[in-house]
């Protein structure tokens, strides 16, 4: 995205990026940056490694500004939580390893070296398994639900009450669900909402039990 410093929209975008940077926990501020995405038709928000020990949270500000402030905050903390949980997408070595393994297997079949053939097949199997786990829908959902839980904790760390944190994240997920035509992505949002409702119910019960214990 190109910025024109004198225009109100550009100033508003820069102001929002600066605001989001203040929502980073202090321990992340030195190596996590927040930028506007430059892609065509990008996701609303995502994380990307941009170098050794450097991560960038990329925002589609055109879509972002259509959300309420509390919705933005919780979706932002979801990405922060993914960084803290070390579950952000990375440029994988698995495809390269799979190609090397397949090439090696074919070569060893030709020269008939049994040990090297087993090593090549082992490399194929391991890299294939890693690719499967990386793209497995259940694994991705578990990571998202874990990030949602940690996002709630981050919100309370920044001054939200627990009920308002749950309410804001739930509202954000409902909005994304309504705006998303992709069926697979919609199912993911629905599953996250269900998990969030269960978590909120458990948190409410714990709070009630704690209050009863004080009486």
C-alpha positions as CSV (number, residue, x, y, z in Angstrom):
1,X,0.0,0.0,0.0
2,X,1.3,3.5,-0.9
3,X,1.0,6.2,1.7
4,X,0.5,9.9,1.0
5,X,1.5,11.6,4.2
6,X,-0.8,14.6,3.6
7,X,-4.1,12.8,3.1
8,X,-6.5,12.1,6.0
9,X,-6.8,8.4,5.1
10,X,-3.0,7.9,5.1
11,X,-2.7,9.6,8.4
12,X,-5.5,7.5,9.8
13,X,-3.8,4.3,8.6
14,X,-0.4,5.3,10.1
15,X,-2.2,6.2,13.3
16,X,-3.8,2.8,13.5
17,X,-0.5,1.0,12.8
18,X,1.1,3.0,15.6
19,X,-1.8,2.2,17.9
20,X,-1.5,-1.5,17.2
21,X,2.2,-1.5,18.0
22,X,1.3,-0.2,21.5
23,X,-0.8,-3.4,22.0
24,X,2.3,-5.6,21.6
25,X,3.5,-7.0,24.9
26,X,6.8,-5.4,25.9
27,X,8.7,-8.6,25.4
28,X,7.7,-8.7,21.7
29,X,8.2,-5.1,20.8
30,X,11.9,-5.4,19.7
31,X,11.3,-8.1,17.2
32,X,7.7,-8.0,16.1
33,X,6.6,-5.2,13.7
34,X,3.1,-4.2,12.4
35,X,2.7,-3.1,8.8
36,X,0.1,-2.6,6.1
37,X,0.0,-5.5,3.6
38,X,0.9,-4.8,-0.1
39,X,-0.6,-7.9,-1.5
40,X,-3.7,-8.1,-3.8
41,X,-6.7,-9.6,-2.1
42,X,-4.8,-10.4,1.1
43,X,-6.2,-12.0,4.3
44,X,-7.4,-9.5,6.9
45,X,-4.5,-10.1,9.3
46,X,-1.6,-12.6,9.4
47,X,1.9,-13.1,10.7
48,X,5.0,-13.8,8.6
49,X,8.7,-14.4,9.3
50,X,10.7,-11.7,7.5
51,X,14.1,-12.7,8.8
52,X,16.0,-14.4,11.6
53,X,14.1,-13.6,14.9
54,X,11.9,-11.0,13.1
55,X,8.2,-11.4,12.6
56,X,5.8,-9.0,10.9
57,X,2.0,-8.8,11.5
58,X,0.5,-7.7,8.2
59,X,-2.9,-5.9,8.2
60,X,-5.3,-5.3,5.3
61,X,-6.3,-1.8,6.5
62,X,-9.1,-1.4,4.0
63,X,-11.0,-4.3,5.6
64,X,-9.6,-3.7,9.1
65,X,-11.2,-0.2,9.4
66,X,-14.6,-1.7,8.9
67,X,-14.4,-3.5,12.2
68,X,-15.1,-2.1,15.6
69,X,-12.1,-1.1,17.8
70,X,-12.6,-4.0,20.3
71,X,-12.9,-6.5,17.5
72,X,-9.7,-5.3,16.0
73,X,-7.9,-5.5,19.3
74,X,-8.9,-9.1,19.9
75,X,-8.1,-10.2,16.4
76,X,-4.7,-8.5,16.7
77,X,-4.0,-10.3,20.0
78,X,-5.0,-13.6,18.4
79,X,-2.0,-13.1,16.0
80,X,0.2,-12.0,18.9
81,X,-0.8,-15.2,20.6
82,X,0.1,-17.3,17.6
83,X,3.6,-15.7,17.7
84,X,3.9,-16.5,21.4
85,X,2.7,-20.1,20.8
86,X,5.2,-20.4,17.9
87,X,2.5,-21.5,15.5
88,X,2.9,-18.9,12.8
89,X,3.3,-20.2,9.2
90,X,6.9,-20.5,8.1
91,X,8.7,-21.1,4.8
92,X,8.9,-24.9,5.1
93,X,11.8,-27.1,4.3
94,X,9.5,-30.0,3.9
95,X,8.8,-29.6,0.2
96,X,12.5,-29.3,-0.6
97,X,13.3,-32.4,1.6
98,X,10.5,-34.3,-0.1
99,X,11.9,-33.5,-3.5
100,X,15.5,-34.4,-2.4
101,X,14.2,-37.7,-0.9
102,X,12.3,-38.6,-4.1
103,X,15.2,-37.8,-6.3
104,X,17.5,-39.8,-4.1
105,X,15.2,-42.8,-4.1
106,X,15.0,-42.8,-7.9
107,X,18.8,-42.5,-8.1
108,X,19.4,-45.3,-5.6
109,X,17.0,-47.6,-7.4
110,X,19.2,-47.0,-10.5
111,X,22.5,-47.8,-8.7
112,X,20.9,-50.3,-6.4
113,X,22.4,-49.1,-3.1
114,X,20.0,-50.5,-0.5
115,X,21.2,-48.4,2.5
116,X,21.0,-45.1,0.7
117,X,17.6,-46.1,-0.8
118,X,16.3,-46.6,2.8
119,X,17.7,-43.2,3.9
120,X,16.0,-41.5,0.9
121,X,12.7,-43.2,1.6
122,X,13.0,-42.3,5.3
123,X,13.5,-38.6,4.3
124,X,10.5,-38.8,2.0
125,X,8.3,-40.3,4.8
126,X,9.4,-37.8,7.4
127,X,9.0,-34.7,5.2
128,X,5.6,-36.1,3.9
129,X,4.4,-36.5,7.5
130,X,5.4,-33.0,8.4
131,X,3.6,-31.6,5.4
132,X,0.5,-33.5,6.4
133,X,0.6,-32.2,9.9
134,X,1.2,-28.7,8.8
135,X,-1.9,-28.7,6.5
136,X,-4.1,-30.9,8.7
137,X,-7.4,-29.0,9.4
138,X,-7.7,-30.4,12.9
139,X,-4.2,-29.2,13.8
140,X,-4.8,-25.8,12.4
141,X,-8.1,-25.5,14.4
142,X,-6.4,-26.6,17.6
143,X,-3.7,-23.9,17.1
144,X,-6.4,-21.3,16.4
145,X,-8.4,-22.2,19.5
146,X,-5.3,-22.1,21.6
147,X,-4.5,-18.6,20.2
148,X,-8.0,-17.5,21.0
149,X,-7.6,-18.6,24.6
150,X,-4.3,-16.7,24.9
151,X,-5.8,-13.6,23.2
152,X,-8.4,-13.5,26.0
153,X,-5.5,-13.5,28.5
154,X,-3.7,-10.8,26.6
155,X,-6.9,-8.6,26.6
156,X,-7.2,-8.9,30.3
157,X,-3.5,-8.0,30.6
158,X,-4.3,-4.8,28.7
159,X,-7.2,-3.8,30.9
160,X,-10.3,-5.7,29.5
161,X,-12.6,-7.5,31.9
162,X,-12.9,-11.2,31.2
163,X,-16.5,-11.0,30.0
164,X,-15.8,-8.1,27.7
165,X,-12.7,-9.9,26.2
166,X,-14.9,-13.0,25.4
167,X,-17.7,-10.7,24.0
168,X,-15.3,-8.8,21.8
169,X,-13.6,-11.8,20.3
170,X,-16.9,-13.6,19.8
171,X,-18.3,-10.5,18.0
172,X,-15.2,-10.4,15.8
173,X,-15.5,-14.0,14.8
174,X,-19.2,-13.7,14.1
175,X,-18.5,-10.7,11.8
176,X,-15.8,-12.6,10.0
177,X,-18.1,-15.6,9.6
178,X,-20.8,-13.4,8.1
179,X,-18.3,-11.8,5.6
180,X,-16.6,-15.1,4.5
181,X,-18.0,-17.0,1.5
182,X,-15.4,-19.8,1.7
183,X,-17.1,-22.8,3.2
184,X,-13.9,-24.3,4.8
185,X,-13.0,-20.9,6.4
186,X,-16.6,-20.5,7.6
187,X,-16.4,-24.0,9.3
188,X,-13.2,-22.9,11.0
189,X,-14.9,-19.7,12.4
190,X,-17.9,-21.7,13.5
191,X,-15.7,-24.2,15.4
192,X,-13.7,-21.4,17.0
193,X,-17.0,-19.7,18.1
194,X,-18.2,-23.0,19.6
195,X,-14.9,-23.5,21.5
196,X,-15.0,-19.8,22.7
197,X,-18.6,-20.3,24.0
198,X,-17.5,-23.4,26.0
199,X,-14.5,-21.5,27.4
200,X,-16.6,-18.5,28.3
201,X,-19.1,-20.8,30.1
202,X,-16.4,-22.5,32.1
203,X,-14.9,-19.1,33.0
204,X,-18.3,-17.8,34.1
205,X,-18.8,-20.9,36.3
206,X,-15.4,-20.5,37.9
207,X,-16.1,-16.9,38.7
208,X,-19.5,-17.8,40.2
209,X,-17.9,-20.5,42.4
210,X,-15.2,-18.1,43.5
211,X,-17.8,-15.5,44.5
212,X,-19.8,-18.1,46.4
213,X,-16.6,-19.1,48.2
214,X,-16.1,-15.5,49.4
215,X,-19.6,-15.4,51.0
